[in-house]
Amino acid sequence: MKPSIHKQAIVALFLLGITAMAVVFVYAQTVNITKMLMVKKTGARVEKALNDTAQVLQEKVQSSSEAAAEDVYSVMLLKLRDEEGASVETLNTGRKAAYYRQFIDRMNSMYGPNMLVETLSGYLPGSEEGRYEIASEPKPEFVLDYDESSCSIRQCVIRGILIRYIVGDTVVSEKDCTCNIAVSDRSFSDESANFYDYSLVGMKGIYITGQTSSFVGSMFAGTHEFEEGREAELAFGEKDPYGGINMLTTQAAVYGDSIVTSGDINLKGAFVLFGSEDDEISIYANTINDIENYPSKTEYKINGNTFLRDGSVEFTNEEHYEEIINMISSTADVIDDIEIDYRSQDDPAYTGKYSKIISNEDVTLNGDFSGVIITAGNVIIENGCNVEGLVIAGDRIYIYGNNNIVSSREIVNAITQEEAAAPSGTVSANGSSRRILDYIGAMPAKGVIIAP
């Protein structure tokens, strides 16, 4: 009996051992599977966190670069107030080049080889479980490609950035990223040739119809390509060059220092008075088309000087005309870069006396407006609106009659003074730090006093 009991005990112990090993194996597998699931879950979380951090880095680099540009630009504008008699051409070649030199120096001080990792590290967010780090090896690279001949930055980028996520002393994960920096152009002008006395600037044309309207202030209208033509404009009788100033079946009085267009002035069934005996006007255009064969008779009278490039009237003082074109062209380049839709009436933080709109969309006025509008799109001024201030459209301006549109040095000056006095980097409620100053390059006019 004893040998049998001993044998049974051995078998029992063997079976117990097998069972224990099976339990250990199953436990180990369970632990491994659990670890794998945890690692997978942690990895996905860390990957998302690194992607979010790369986005934060891009935003911080962009906003810091914009603040640097704004600071350099504001300082230069303040200096320009003390300069008398500088032509627009001089300002936009000498001053614009000086602006870019200073801006590039500022960017190199922020993102140069000796400061790049330190600057980028300062933009990184915190983390409860670990920390983010910009690797010093491999080194990130700041590249700025500047075309001195055209005063423009063709490329501005920080590439080769390696963001690491570290827990304790262990690098848990890492991500490569690139920060592209958008650099806005800047415009400079002085009091002798800026936008204070302008009421309407339509980069691709101005179209006026309706019953009666009056316009006080200088006007500019550019042209557009044939392919950009619109069916609604056919009735105005425009022809190559397309755009210009077009008046259809309207009675209008136009007063101001100058009416300038790089295209034609087309009058169809309109009665228009340009200038007065006491306030003469200068008109610069390719030609004036008195379009007949229309039910309403076309008549116009010019009190002042007419300079036409078609040769019918001697084109004199061409330097002044070219200065105006240069000023408008400089502003047009900047307006093309507008990426926001800011309207002061929708901004509860705006405390200015006059309204301002900076937009990349069409702007329609259905009621009276006092302020400044700068848009990359069209401006549509509906019937019966009174507009005081400055309207600049990167596309066209459409005016539908019974309007009084008046330039105002006081309004433009008040807005630019408020903007110039605001601390650098001040933003509105919608996060925009854009200013009218950024697009017209105007400084507060000398000798103009704004009532509090």
Buried (B, 14 or more C-beta within 10 A) or exposed (E): EEEEEEEEEEEEEEEEEEEEEEEEEEEEEEEEEEEEEEEEEBEEEBEEBBEEBBEBBBEBBBBBBBBBBBBBBBEBBEEBBEEEEBBBBBBBBEBBEBBBBBBBEBBBEBBEEEBBBEBBBEBBEEBEEBBBBBBEEEEBBBEBEBEEEEBBBEEBBBEBBBBBBBBEEEEBBBBBBEBEBEBBBBBBBBBEBBBBBBBBBBBBBBBBBBEEBBBBBBBBBBBBEEEBEEEEBEBBBBEEBBBBBBBBBBBBBBBBBBBBBBBBBBBBBBBBBBBBEEEBBBBBBBBBBEBEEBEEEBEBEBBBBBBBBEEEBEBEEEEBBBBBBBBBBBBBEBBEBBEBBBBBEEBEEBEBBBBBBBBBBBBEBEEEBBBBBBBBBBBBBBBBBBBBBBBBBBBBBBBBBBBBBBBBBBBBBBBBBBBBEBEEBEEBEBEBBBBBBBBBBBBBBEEBEBEE
